[in-house]
Amino acid sequence: RVLAPVALDALAAAVGGGVVAAFAEPGGAEIDAAHRLVVVGPEGGFDPGEIPGGAPRVSLGEGILRSETAATAAGALMARVRRCAT
């Protein structure tokens, strides 16, 4: 589902259903089945203060990816953990 633009701190509320937005950042946790929404930033990454305090961070691997590649990688990682969980 594609949503209209929203502020990062309002993202989870826009999606609803108790979904927590995890932000793709180097050094983040490994994506697991609990991650239902991964937010990828621009190629330079998020600016300090853009990620809401306490928001989970997830890793997409060792390298820095282009934004369009990061979104594809996040989707593939989420699909993999769901497939392995069943």
Summary of the structure (lengths in Angstrom):
residues: 86
radius of gyration: 12.5
end to end distance: 23.4
largest distance: 37.4
contacts: 188
relative contact order: 0.21
helix: 31%
strand: 19%
